[in-house]
């Protein structure tokens, strides 16, 4: 069990150690991250970050010793042996190159999770998908050339070299107009983008969600274009991604503002749960649930939406469902839009859905007990949403708003105006426009 303060301290230290570690390697050998004339450092940083940020063993060791060890146990000999076995197996096996069904003139969507596939399918863009299974098959028959590669990459990141070879082979076979990524902050996304650059293809990335801070996953993403929701988000990301052009693309599912006046219950609150992971400690999550129970006991009607990738624990579920004013919402059965249209407020710790609730005219509240984080964009400076650390401050503010119809109406007008800045509309019709931009001879 770790507190939010401990987790935040660990994640900050982890990111600093990754950068220090990579800088030290570069100082010792400027070519240490180079493979096939491509600098893989941005991908290595992301791999190190995501492989350690959720690792309880590394977190526990850091809390006890304040030390972080980034090198997994491996040796150059064992990697070369694995490479040799791989070459022998492919030489004498009957494995064939995977079937790639012809070249395409369409954009090629490369995704690494089912949620991203569903996201693009819902947009109905004219794109061809590169199946994840095809990447796996290509990796089985791809052998990286190790002659001009550093011992460091061979020893500790041989898997990325294989992935680079496989992705390069598939992109050459498909020869798409450009590649399209979703979210784009993983080391796999980064490798796909670096591969596309190596063969002269452009890469576009569509914003999918939002992290309250620009962690290493969102730094040096290397995409040619990032299609962000709006100016506030792009302004935060752009200083960390100098080679990327940021475009105000709008929210991909929102052509129009969906928060026009409808019959909402002023006492109805959408609670958007997050897992007690990464920055969120058990102390914060427990207090968040306790506050929800307290609001229900004061007469507020709570629609508590579970996270699609994390089911609320039996302990916390029992606390919630015993209150008659609480309804637990299964996200696979009730659409977000349907739920939002019943709500006046949304409460979350720092979920991107808190931002997205603006699109439905729902007043976003970020409630972060025991956390000392600086949210980006700087919501504390805005007057259409709220950030609270204390339960009393939160409940008092909501009670004051619902008791003053004029204040509530004024806030809704501000929210509508703000949503036009945070989320530019018309994104569903813009992919063709950006296709033309990417394929323009001047680019």
N, C-alpha and C positions, 0 to 999 in steps of 0.2 A: 504494500500500500504506500503510495507516494503522494505528496501534496503537489498542488499546482506550482508552488514556489520552487520545489525540488526539480520538477520536470522542466520548468522554464529555465532554470539555471543549467540543467544538463544539456538542453537543446542549444542554448547559446554557446556553451563550452564546446559542444560537438562541432558546430559549424566553424567556430574559430580554429579548432584543432584540424579540421579537414583542410582549411585554407592554408594553415601553417605547414601542414604535412606536404601538401602539393607544392607550395612555394619552395620548401627545402629540397624536394626532389628536382624541381626545375633548376634551382641554383646549382645543384650538383651535376645535372645533365640536362641542358636545354632541349634535348630531343627525347626525353624520357617518355613523354605521352604521345609520341608520333607513331602512327601506323598508316602505311600506304599513303604517305604524304599528308595525312590528316591528323590534326591535333585532337586527341580524345580527352583532354583534361576536363572539358565541361561535362562530358558523360561520366567520367570517373568521379567527379565531385558529387553528382547526383546519385550514383550507385552507392558511394560511401554513406551519403546522407540517409537514403531510404533503407539501407541495410542495417543501420544502427539506431535510427530515431525511435523505432518501436521495439528495440531489443532490450528486454528487461534485464538480461545478464550484464550488458554493457552499462545500463543505467544504474543497476545495483552496485557495480564495481566503482562507478564514478562517485556515487553518493558516499561510499565508504572510503575511497582513496583520492578522489578528485582527479583521477587519471583515466585516459581513454586510449585504448590500443586499437588502431585501425587496420593493422595487418592480420589477415586470417592466416592460420597455420598452413603453410604451403612451402614447397621448395622448387627451385628451378629444375632439379632432376625429375621430380614427380610430374611436373607439367610437361617436360620434354618426353617423358615416358608415355604419358597420356596422348600426346600429339603423335608419337610414333605408332602407338597401338591404333589410333584413329586412321592413320594413313594406310597401315597394313590391312585393317578391316575393310576399308573402302576399296582397296586395290583388289582384294580377293572375294569381296562379297558381291551379291547380285543387286545391290541397291542402285536404283536408277535415279536420274535427276527428276524431281517432281514435275508433273505436268503443269505448265503455265499456259492458260488458254489464250494465246495470242496477245499481240500488243493492243494498247488502248489509247485513244486520243482524248479520253475523258480524264478528269482528275482521279487520282488513286488515293482512296481513304485507307490509312494505315492506323489500326486501332489495337489496343492491348488489353481491353476489358469489354465485357458484354454491355455495360452501361453506356460506353461510348458508341458502340454499334447501334444500340437502341436510340441514342440521341440523334445520330445522323439519319437513321431510317425514318425517324419522326419528322425530320426536316424535308424529306423527299427531294434532296438535292440530286442532280444528275452526276453521280459519282460511281466509280467501281470500287468495290471493297477488296482489299488484300486479306484473305482469310488468315487468321492466326495459325491454323493448322498447316497452311502452306509454308509459313515461315519456319515452323518446327521441322517440317520435312526437308526444307532446303538446308537447315543447319546440320542435319544428319549427314549431308554429302558435301559440306563446305569445309575446306582445309585452309586456314590462314597461312600466308607466307611469312616465315619468322626471320628471314635473313636480315632484314633492315629494321627490326623491332627491338625495343629495349628489353632487358632481362626483367625489369619491373612489370611491364605489361604481360610478358609471357608467364611470369610466376604467379601474379595475383589477379590478372584480368583476362586470362585466356578465353573465358566465356564471351567477353565483349568482342574479342577479335573474331571469333567464329560467327557471332551475330552480325558483325560488320560485313564479313565476307558474304554471308547468306543474303542480307538485305541488299547489298550492292548487286549481287547476281540477279535477284528478283526484279529490281528496278530497271536493270539493263534489259531484261527480257520483256518487261511490260512496256517500258518507254512511255510513261504517261505524260500528259501535258504539265502536271505538277502534282505534288503530294499534299494531302490534306490530313492534318492531325487534330485531335481533340484534347484540350487541356494542355498537353505538350510539355509536362514538367518532369517526366521520368527519364532515366538514362536510355531506355529503349527509344523514346521519342527523339531524344537528342542524337542517338546513333542514326536513326532513320533520316533525320535532317542532314547530318554530316555526310551520309552516303549520297543523298540527293545532290548536295553541293558538289561532291567529288565527280559527279557525272553531268553536271550542268543543269540540274532540275531545280526549280523553285519550290519552296515549302511554305504552306499556309497553315496556321494554327488558329482554331476557334476557341474562344474562352468558354469554359464549361461551368466553372464555379469560381470561388474566390477564397484565398487564404488571407487571414487578417494581416499577415506579415509576408515580406518577400524573402522566404527561406531559399536555401540553395537550389531547390527544385525549379524555382522560377527565376533564377539568375543565370545569365548566359545560356538561354534556351537555344539560340543559334538559328531560329526560324527566320526566313526572309520577311514574312508578314505575320503579324499577330492581330487577329480580328477581335478586338475587345468590345465589351459592352458599351463603354462610353469614356469620356475624357477623364473622370476621376480615377478610374482603374488603370487606364493606359499611362496616365501621368505618374502613377506610383511605380509601375513596372519598367518604364522606358529607361531610367538611369542605370538599371542593372542589365540592360540588353541593348548595347550600343549598335550591334549589327542588324537589329530587327527594326522594321518599319511598323509602327503601331497605327492602326486604323480604327476609327470609331464605327464599329460594325452594327452595334445594337445587340439586344438580347435575341438570340436565334429563334426563340419561340414566341416573341411578342412583336406583332406588327403594329399594335395599337395599345394605348393605355387601357387597362382593364379594371380601373378602379372607380368608374363612374358611379354616382349615387344609386345604391340599391338598399334593400331592406336588411340592414345589418343590426345585430344585437350589440349595443354598446358595451355589454358585460362579457361578450364572447372574446376569448383570447386563444390564438393558435400557439401552442407550445411546440417548438421544433427541437427535438432531442438530439444530442450528440453523444457519442461514446466517451467514457472517461479515459481518453487516450491522448498521447502526445502532450500538448500543453495543459490539458484538463486533468487535474488531480482528483482523487476521491473526495477531498474536502470540498472542492468547488461543486462537484456533481451532487454530492449528498445535500449540500445547502440549496442547490438549484431545485432539487425535488422537494425539499422541505418548504421552500418558498411557494412552489406550485400548489402544494397541499394547503398552505396558509391562504393563498388567494381564493382557492375553491371554498374554503370555510368562510370567507368573507362575502360569498355570494357570486363570485365570478364563475362563468362557465368556461371550462378549459377543454380544448380539443388537443390532446397530447399526441403528437405525431411521432411515431418511432422512426429511428434512422433506418433506411432501407438495408444497410449492411450490418446492423447491430440491433439485436432484440434486447429490450430493457430487461434487467434482471428480475427474478422473482421477488426479491426484497423490495425493490423500488416499485415494481408493478403493484404489489400488495398495498403499499402506502397510497398509491394513486387511486386504484379502483374502489377502495373503500369509501371514497368521497363521492356522493351522488352527483356533484357538479363536474365530475371528470369523465371524459370519454377517451379511451385509448384508441388511436387511429392507426390502422394497418396501411402503410403507404402503397402496398400493392393492390389494395381494394378501393381506396378513396383517393381521387385525384387531388393534387395540391390546389388547383384552381377552385374546385368545389369547396374545399375546406376554407380557403382564404375568403371566398365570397360570403362566408358566414361570420367572419371575424372582423373585429375593430382593431385589435392589436396582435402583434406576433412577439413572442419572447423566445430568445435563444441565447446561447453563450457567445458563439461567434460564427455560427453557420452561415454559409453564403446564401442560404434560403432566406435568412433574415433580410439581406439586401433585396432579394428577388420579391419579397412580399410587397415592396414598394410598388411593383407593377400592378398590384391588385388593389391599391389604395388602402393597404393595411399598414398601420403605424408600427415601424420596427423598433423593438427594444432589445438591447444587448445587455444581458445581466451576467456579471462576471465576479462573483464573490471570491475573495482570497486570491485574485489574480492581479498581477501588475504588468499589463500588456499595453502597448501602444498600437491601437488598431489603425490600419491604413485601408481606405482613406480616413482622414481625421474626422470621425463622426462627432467627436466632442464639440467641434466648431459649428456643427449644423443645427438647425432649429426645426427639423422635420422628423428626427428620430432621436433616440436617447440611449445613453450608456450609464448603467448603474452598477455599483459595487455592494450596496447595502439593501436588504429587504425592505426596511422601513421607508427609505427614500423612494424605492420602486413603487410600492403599493400606494404611498401617499400621492405620488405624481399621477398615477392612473386614476385614482379616486377623484382628484381635483379636475382632471380633464373631462371625465364622464359627467361631472356635475355642472359643467359649463358648456352648453351647446355651442355658443359662439366660439369658444376656444377650440373645441373639437373641429368645428367646420373650418376655422382658420388654418388649423394644422393640416387638415386634408387638402386644402388648396395649395399649401406650401409643398406638401408631399407630391402632388401632381406635377407641379413645376419642377421639383427636384428630380423626379423620375425621368423627365425629358433630358436632363443633363447626364444622369447616371446610366440611363438606358436609351440609346437612340433607336427609334422605331424604323420598321421596314426592312429588317435584316433578311427576311425570307426571300426578298427580291434582289438581294445584293450580291449573291455569289457570282452571278453572271457578270456583273460589273467588275468584280475583282479578278475574275478569270481573264477578262480583257486587259486589265492592268498588268497581270503577271505575264501574259503572252505578248504584250506590246513590244515591238522591236526595240524601243528606247530602254526597256528594262533588261 
